[in-house]
Amino acid sequence: MASLGSERENWLTAVRTLSEEQAALLGDMVLASCVVTYLGPFEASYRQRLVTGSWRELIAQTSSIPASPHFDLRDAIGDVERIQRWQLCGIPNDSVSTENMILLEVTEAERWPLLIDPQEQALAFMREYLEHDYILIKASSEHISRTMEYALGRGAAVIYENVGELEGPAALLSLLGREVYHIAGGRYIKFDDNQVEYHDDFRLLMFTGHSNPRFSPAIQSKVQLLNFSITQEGLQAQLLSLVCKSECQKEEDEKHRLHRQDLEFRRQKSEIEREILKLLREAGDDVLEDDTLLHSLDESKRITDDISHKLLSAKHLGDRIEASRKAFRPVAVHGARLFFAI
């Protein structure tokens, strides 16, 4: 039973945390629904003002629904492992970009995302995130229809650059309604006056370089607008990374290695915890009589303890690297201020 006893404190802490989250669950889901529905096109300060000010106050005044005192979409409906993977792929290091990716994944099944990306940061990240397994279409291309038909049938991801304010082409606009129909067991969609086979894995990611685009109401009702315009917080993080690579590249490389290692260790630990709970659920009334379960618990405890030790060592090393990076932070802050001043 020592294998289970070692997890006692962790599980008790998890129970307390889940109890607190459960008490505020309804209010947090109301706020999360509002963010998903309305805030995609807006920049950081406006989002923050609405969520922490107007909306929370409105919920408190008009109902007895409790909500978290410091609501964060990343905590409410985000997945820690997925967010870390986005960071490894180069997503801008600010809360808005992470929120945008959460909104994209939550709504993509209903509406295609249209990313407002004047600095092309989201475009660079998405190329890395898709592991270069996509089809690139530019608005100036002469073969848009042929390429799109191929992607629709194959179930490919399409990155459509420079869509501007979506004045056309008409064939692209017909895709936004996602009017898929069935014929003889197959799925089809109307595209460019043709009946094209539609694969369920097809994805469409549209990008506009306009910083303040004006889309018609008809367009806005069919796409999920996401504002990836650079923030001061994100620019500071990028400039700090560039300065550190120039001045102390070895430490910066070590920081990225630790980040990847941390992601893998946490993934393994999460899988082991889920496996322990699964074994306990299936064990029956007397867990002490199940030799397979006891052996699995002992092995899981050994691996978990090893991972915990490695995570702690990595944290100490990461803290030392972060302390050395602080010396260059004023340069990053000043550079970000200059960018937004100009």
C-alpha positions in Angstrom: 0.0 0.0 0.0 3.1 2.3 0.1 2.6 2.8 -3.6 -0.8 4.3 -3.0 0.2 6.1 0.2 2.9 8.1 -1.6 0.2 9.6 -3.8 -2.1 10.5 -0.8 -1.0 14.2 -0.5 -1.1 14.7 -4.3 -4.6 13.3 -4.4 -5.9 15.2 -1.4 -4.5 18.5 -3.0 -6.2 17.6 -6.3 -9.5 16.9 -4.5 -9.4 20.3 -2.7 -8.5 22.1 -6.0 -11.3 20.3 -7.9 -13.8 21.1 -5.1 -13.0 24.8 -5.4 -13.2 24.7 -9.2 -16.5 22.9 -9.0 -18.0 25.6 -6.9 -17.1 28.2 -9.5 -17.7 26.0 -12.5 -21.0 27.4 -13.8 -19.9 31.1 -13.6 -16.5 30.2 -15.3 -18.4 28.4 -18.1 -20.6 31.4 -18.6 -17.6 33.6 -18.9 -15.8 31.1 -21.2 -18.8 30.9 -23.5 -18.8 34.7 -23.8 -15.1 34.8 -24.6 -15.5 32.1 -27.3 -18.5 33.8 -28.8 -17.5 37.4 -28.8 -13.9 38.2 -28.1 -11.9 36.6 -30.9 -11.6 39.8 -33.0 -10.5 42.1 -30.1 -7.1 42.9 -28.7 -5.8 42.1 -25.2 -6.7 45.1 -23.1 -10.3 45.2 -24.3 -10.7 41.4 -23.6 -9.3 41.9 -20.1 -11.6 44.9 -19.4 -14.7 43.0 -20.4 -14.0 39.7 -18.6 -12.6 41.0 -15.3 -14.8 44.1 -15.3 -18.1 44.3 -17.1 -19.0 40.6 -17.4 -18.0 39.5 -13.9 -19.8 42.4 -12.4 -22.9 41.7 -14.5 -23.0 38.1 -13.4 -22.5 39.1 -9.7 -25.3 41.7 -9.9 -27.9 39.8 -11.8 -27.5 36.3 -10.3 -26.0 34.3 -7.5 -23.8 32.3 -9.8 -20.2 32.2 -8.4 -17.2 32.5 -10.7 -13.4 32.3 -10.1 -12.0 35.6 -8.7 -9.2 35.5 -11.3 -10.9 33.9 -14.3 -8.5 32.7 -17.0 -9.7 31.0 -20.2 -6.5 28.9 -20.2 -7.4 27.4 -16.8 -11.1 27.1 -17.6 -11.0 25.1 -20.8 -7.3 24.9 -21.8 -5.2 21.8 -21.8 -1.7 22.2 -20.2 0.0 19.7 -22.4 -1.4 21.1 -25.6 -0.5 24.7 -24.5 3.1 23.5 -23.9 3.2 22.0 -27.3 2.1 25.2 -28.9 4.9 27.0 -27.0 7.4 24.5 -28.4 6.1 25.2 -31.9 6.8 29.0 -31.4 3.4 30.5 -30.5 4.0 34.1 -29.3 4.5 34.0 -25.6 1.5 36.1 -24.5 -1.9 35.2 -23.1 -3.9 36.4 -26.1 -2.2 34.1 -28.6 -2.8 31.1 -26.3 -6.4 32.1 -25.9 -6.7 32.5 -29.7 -5.5 28.9 -30.2 -8.0 27.6 -27.6 -10.8 29.5 -29.4 -9.6 28.1 -32.8 -9.7 24.5 -31.6 -13.1 24.9 -29.8 -14.8 26.5 -32.8 -13.1 25.0 -35.8 -15.7 22.2 -36.1 -18.4 24.9 -36.8 -16.6 27.8 -38.4 -13.3 28.2 -40.3 -10.8 30.5 -38.5 -9.8 33.8 -40.1 -6.6 35.1 -38.4 -5.8 38.8 -38.3 -2.1 38.6 -38.5 -0.3 41.8 -39.6 3.1 40.7 -38.3 2.7 37.2 -39.7 3.6 35.6 -36.3 0.5 33.3 -36.4 1.4 32.2 -39.9 4.9 31.2 -38.9 3.6 29.4 -35.9 0.9 27.5 -37.7 3.4 26.3 -40.4 5.5 24.8 -37.6 2.5 23.5 -35.7 1.1 21.7 -38.7 4.6 20.2 -39.2 4.7 21.5 -42.7 1.9 19.1 -43.7 -0.4 21.6 -45.4 -1.2 23.1 -48.8 -0.3 26.8 -49.2 -2.6 29.0 -51.3 -2.0 32.7 -51.9 -4.7 35.1 -53.0 -2.7 35.9 -56.1 -2.5 32.3 -57.3 -4.0 31.4 -60.6 -5.0 27.9 -59.6 -7.0 28.5 -56.4 -10.0 26.4 -57.5 -8.0 23.4 -58.7 -5.8 23.3 -55.6 -8.8 23.7 -53.2 -10.7 20.9 -54.9 -7.7 18.6 -54.4 -7.4 19.6 -50.8 -11.2 19.1 -50.2 -11.1 15.5 -51.5 -7.8 14.6 -49.9 -8.7 16.0 -46.4 -5.6 18.3 -46.4 -5.0 21.4 -44.2 -5.0 24.5 -46.3 -3.3 27.8 -45.3 -4.8 30.6 -47.4 -2.6 33.7 -47.2 -3.5 37.3 -47.9 -7.3 37.0 -48.1 -7.6 40.7 -47.4 -11.1 41.5 -46.4 -12.5 38.5 -48.3 -14.0 40.4 -51.2 -13.6 37.2 -53.3 -13.2 34.9 -55.0 -16.8 33.7 -55.0 -15.7 30.1 -54.9 -14.0 30.6 -51.6 -17.0 32.4 -50.1 -19.2 29.4 -51.0 -16.9 27.2 -48.7 -17.6 29.3 -45.7 -21.1 28.1 -45.3 -19.9 24.5 -45.0 -23.0 23.2 -46.7 -22.1 19.6 -46.9 -24.6 17.1 -48.3 -24.8 13.3 -48.8 -25.1 11.5 -52.1 -25.0 7.7 -52.3 -23.1 7.4 -49.0 -20.5 10.0 -50.0 -20.1 13.6 -48.6 -20.0 16.5 -51.1 -19.8 20.2 -51.1 -20.6 22.8 -53.7 -17.5 24.6 -54.8 -17.0 26.8 -57.9 -20.2 25.5 -59.4 -18.8 21.9 -59.1 -19.9 19.0 -56.9 -16.7 18.2 -55.0 -16.1 15.3 -52.7 -15.6 16.5 -49.1 -13.2 14.7 -46.7 -13.9 15.1 -42.9 -10.2 15.9 -42.2 -10.2 19.0 -44.5 -9.1 22.2 -42.6 -9.1 25.8 -43.9 -7.0 28.4 -42.1 -7.3 31.9 -43.6 -4.9 34.8 -42.9 -5.2 38.5 -43.5 -2.4 41.0 -43.1 -4.7 43.9 -42.5 -4.4 45.2 -39.0 -7.9 46.5 -38.9 -9.9 44.7 -41.5 -13.6 45.4 -42.2 -15.6 42.3 -43.0 -19.2 42.3 -43.9 -21.8 40.9 -41.4 -22.3 37.9 -43.7 -18.6 37.0 -43.6 -18.3 37.6 -39.8 -21.2 35.2 -39.2 -19.5 32.4 -41.1 -15.9 32.6 -39.8 -14.2 32.7 -36.4 -12.2 35.9 -36.3 -9.0 35.7 -34.2 -6.8 38.8 -33.6 -3.2 37.7 -33.5 -1.8 41.3 -33.7 1.4 41.5 -31.7 1.2 42.5 -28.0 3.8 44.3 -26.0 4.0 41.3 -23.7 4.7 38.9 -26.6 7.2 41.2 -28.3 9.2 41.6 -25.1 9.4 37.8 -24.8 10.6 37.5 -28.4 13.2 40.3 -28.1 14.5 38.8 -24.8 15.0 35.4 -26.5 16.8 37.0 -29.5 19.1 39.0 -27.2 19.9 35.9 -25.1 20.6 33.9 -28.2 23.1 36.5 -29.3 24.8 37.0 -25.9 24.5 33.6 -24.2 23.3 31.1 -26.8 24.4 28.0 -24.8 22.0 28.9 -22.0 19.2 29.8 -24.3 19.5 26.4 -26.1 19.6 24.7 -22.7 16.4 26.5 -21.8 14.6 25.2 -24.8 15.9 21.7 -24.2 14.6 21.8 -20.6 11.2 23.0 -21.9 10.9 20.1 -24.2 12.1 17.7 -21.5 9.5 19.1 -19.1 6.7 18.6 -21.6 7.7 14.9 -22.1 8.1 14.2 -18.4 4.7 15.8 -17.5 3.0 13.8 -20.3 4.5 10.6 -19.0 3.5 11.4 -15.4 -0.1 12.3 -16.5 -0.4 9.0 -18.4 0.8 7.0 -15.3 -1.7 8.8 -13.0 -4.5 7.9 -15.4 -3.3 4.3 -15.6 -3.3 4.0 -11.7 -6.9 5.3 -11.5 -8.0 3.0 -14.3 -6.4 -0.1 -12.5 -8.0 0.9 -9.2 -11.4 1.3 -10.9 -11.1 -2.2 -12.5 -9.6 -4.0 -9.5 -12.8 -4.8 -7.6 -13.4 -4.8 -3.9 -10.1 -6.2 -2.6 -7.1 -4.5 -4.3 -4.6 -6.4 -2.1 -5.5 -9.7 -3.8 -4.7 -8.4 -7.3 -1.0 -9.2 -7.9 -1.0 -7.5 -11.4 -2.4 -4.3 -9.9 0.2 -4.3 -7.1 3.0 -4.9 -9.5 1.8 -2.1 -11.8 1.5 0.3 -8.8 5.0 -0.4 -7.7 6.4 0.1 -11.2 4.3 3.3 -11.6 5.6 4.6 -8.3 9.2 4.0 -9.3 8.8 5.8 -12.6 6.8 8.6 -11.1 9.4 9.2 -8.4 12.2 9.3 -11.0 10.2 11.8 -13.1 9.5 14.0 -10.1 13.2 14.0 -9.2 14.1 14.9 -12.8 11.5 17.7 -12.9 12.8 19.2 -9.7 16.4 19.1 -11.0 15.3 20.7 -14.2 13.4 23.4 -12.3 16.5 24.4 -10.3 18.5 24.6 -13.5 15.7 26.6 -15.2 15.6 29.0 -12.3 19.3 29.7 -12.7 19.0 30.2 -16.4 16.0 32.6 -15.9 18.0 34.6 -13.3 20.8 35.2 -15.8 18.2 36.2 -18.5 16.9 39.0 -16.2 20.1 41.0 -17.0 18.9 41.4 -20.6 15.2 42.1 -19.8 15.6 45.9 -19.9 16.8 45.7 -23.5 13.7 43.7 -24.5 11.4 46.1 -22.6 13.0 49.2 -24.3 12.8 47.6 -27.7 9.1 46.7 -27.3 8.4 50.3 -26.2 10.2 51.7 -29.3 8.2 49.4 -31.6 4.8 50.5 -30.2 5.9 54.2 -30.0 6.8 54.2 -33.7 
